[in-house]
Amino acid sequence: MTIQINTDKTITGEKRSSDFFTSQINEALQRFESHITRIEVHLKDENGDKDGFNNIYCLLEARLEGRQPIAITTQADTTDLAVSDAISKIKSALKTIIGKMKKH
């Protein structure tokens, strides 16, 4: 499972943050690893340099083997919250999709 993290120009894609998010994603989606070929994370700050609430936007896309990719979006006050919310949402979606695949 390959994990790619993309950020806009207002969010710094520091190595430490990238490694932290990669390990979070690996840990949370480990049981689905055989079905996932790639995870893409897109982070952007909706307000740019200005302050605001729920201004961090996160799109998390999971590419499944032999199926269409699934994507979810979240917005939060911080990058950490946006990514963790996105991980829990994608995990729930994967449980449903892979559960249906196993029944057929």
C-alpha positions as CSV (number, residue, x, y, z in Angstrom):
1,M,0.0,0.0,0.0
2,T,1.5,3.3,-1.1
3,I,0.6,6.5,0.7
4,Q,1.0,9.8,-1.0
5,I,0.5,13.1,0.9
6,N,-0.1,16.3,-1.1
7,T,-0.4,19.8,0.4
8,D,-1.2,23.2,-1.0
9,K,1.3,26.1,-0.7
10,T,-0.1,27.3,2.6
11,I,0.3,24.0,4.4
12,T,3.9,22.9,5.0
13,G,4.5,19.3,4.0
14,E,7.2,18.7,6.6
15,K,8.8,15.3,6.7
16,R,7.8,14.9,10.4
17,S,4.1,15.5,9.6
18,S,4.2,13.4,6.6
19,D,5.8,10.5,8.5
20,F,3.2,10.9,11.3
21,F,0.2,10.8,9.0
22,T,1.7,7.9,7.0
23,S,2.1,5.9,10.2
24,Q,-1.5,6.8,11.4
25,I,-2.9,5.7,8.0
26,N,-0.9,2.5,8.0
27,E,-2.0,1.6,11.5
28,A,-5.7,2.4,11.0
29,L,-6.0,0.7,7.6
30,Q,-3.7,-2.3,8.2
31,R,-6.4,-4.9,8.0
32,F,-7.5,-3.6,4.6
33,E,-3.9,-3.5,3.2
34,S,-4.4,-6.5,0.9
35,H,-7.3,-4.7,-0.9
36,I,-5.7,-1.2,-1.1
37,T,-3.1,-0.3,-3.8
38,R,-2.7,3.3,-2.9
39,I,-3.9,6.1,-0.5
40,E,-3.8,9.7,-1.5
41,V,-4.2,12.5,1.0
42,H,-4.8,16.1,-0.2
43,L,-4.6,18.9,2.4
44,K,-5.4,22.5,1.8
45,D,-6.1,25.6,3.8
46,E,-9.4,27.1,2.6
47,N,-8.6,30.5,4.0
48,G,-5.0,30.7,3.0
49,D,-3.0,32.7,5.5
50,K,-6.1,34.1,7.3
51,D,-7.5,32.5,10.5
52,G,-10.8,30.8,10.6
53,F,-12.9,27.8,11.8
54,N,-12.9,24.5,10.0
55,N,-10.6,25.9,7.4
56,I,-8.4,22.8,6.9
57,Y,-9.8,20.7,4.1
58,C,-8.7,17.0,3.7
59,L,-9.6,14.7,0.8
60,L,-8.6,11.1,1.4
61,E,-8.8,8.8,-1.6
62,A,-8.4,5.0,-1.4
63,R,-7.7,3.1,-4.6
64,L,-8.9,-0.5,-4.3
65,E,-7.7,-3.4,-6.3
66,G,-10.1,-4.1,-9.1
67,R,-12.6,-1.4,-8.1
68,Q,-13.3,2.3,-8.5
69,P,-11.5,4.5,-6.0
70,I,-13.4,5.8,-3.0
71,A,-12.9,9.3,-1.6
72,I,-14.1,11.2,1.4
73,T,-13.6,14.8,2.6
74,T,-13.5,16.4,6.0
75,Q,-12.9,19.9,7.3
76,A,-11.5,20.8,10.7
77,D,-9.6,23.5,12.6
78,T,-6.3,21.7,12.5
79,T,-4.5,19.4,10.0
80,D,-4.2,16.6,12.6
81,L,-8.0,16.7,13.3
82,A,-8.8,16.8,9.5
83,V,-6.6,13.8,8.8
84,S,-7.8,11.7,11.8
85,D,-11.5,12.4,10.9
86,A,-10.8,11.4,7.3
87,I,-9.1,8.2,8.4
88,S,-12.1,7.2,10.6
89,K,-14.5,8.0,7.7
90,I,-12.5,6.0,5.1
91,K,-12.1,3.1,7.5
92,S,-15.9,2.9,8.0
93,A,-16.4,3.1,4.2
94,L,-13.8,0.3,3.6
95,K,-15.5,-1.9,6.2
96,T,-18.8,-1.6,4.3
97,I,-17.3,-2.1,0.8
98,I,-15.0,-5.0,1.7
99,G,-17.7,-6.6,3.8
100,K,-20.0,-6.6,0.8
101,M,-17.2,-8.0,-1.4
102,K,-16.7,-11.0,0.9
103,K,-20.5,-11.8,0.9
104,H,-20.6,-12.1,-2.9
